[in-house]
Amino acid sequence: MAMSENNEKSVRVLAERLAAVRSRVESASARTGRNPGEIRLMAVTKNHGPEIVDAAAAAGIDLVGENRVQEATGKQSQVRASLAWELIGPLQSNKARLAVAHFDRIQTVDREKIARALGRAAEEINRPAVPVLLQVNIGEDPRKAGVSPEGAEALIDQIRSVERLDLQGLMTIPPFSEDPAVARRCFAALRVLRDQLVANTGLSLHELSMGMSGDFDIAVEEGATLIRVGTILFGER
Ligand SMILES: *Cc1c(COP(=O)(O)O)cnc(C)c1O
């Protein structure tokens, strides 16, 4: 099917913005001696329609993030492109089954109850393994979800006893601040916490999902393996 002129234009604009983000990821990698190939980019498509997701895919995106289970499942039925979908917003146990059925990975596990609900849901729908990340409230911001840094190891022990969950790493959202040093401290702290957890649990916890439109360069400098960007690609929501 031929794309409309409008779509062609939005794909071109998105491809340019994507190239600009990738070039900043490369610079940040170069500054810290990292290999840019180990950093993946997620396009956060919340509050945007399915046509934006298809345009993003045409521009070269292969991974999208959504905050709400129901918004995402509605969109998935209308998107034509084949993409990986991850949940990056808060999850309630009554949506666990829908989440397990519709997301390739869930980044927001932050309590035992939700881990158990996901494990049960995986069993019910016969999904052998659900990749998950632990969301850590690294800045101890009372307005943010996530397990406290002190509680992370105990929660990991609980998650390990849940069958069918594959814990792959950590995710965080730093507290909002005009001062980039705040985000940097948080990102560095998440990496240090990850290293401690690896040493103490023997898990590999490879993934560090951190950095958004306003701070992804800093996140890459501090060790991010996955950045989650929305506004810089799609504009203000
Ligand atoms: C919305 C959102 C993003 C993307 O934020 P931008 O500032 O638009 O890049 C990333 N991560 C999470 C968890 C989000 O909710």
The ligand as a Gaussian input file, in Angstrom:
#p B3LYP/6-31G(d) Opt

LIG

0 1
 C        7.163000       8.983000      29.122000
 C        8.305000       8.159000      29.587000
 C        9.536000       8.189000      28.913000
 C        9.842000       9.117000      27.767000
 O        9.979000      10.425000      28.249000
 P       10.421000      11.628000      27.268000
 O       10.843000      12.688000      28.216000
 O        9.204000      11.988000      26.485000
 O       11.518000      11.131000      26.420000
 C       10.525000       7.315000      29.343000
 N       10.330000       6.485000      30.378000
 C        9.163000       6.433000      31.058000
 C        9.003000       5.471000      32.184000
 C        8.122000       7.274000      30.680000
 O        6.978000       7.231000      31.373000

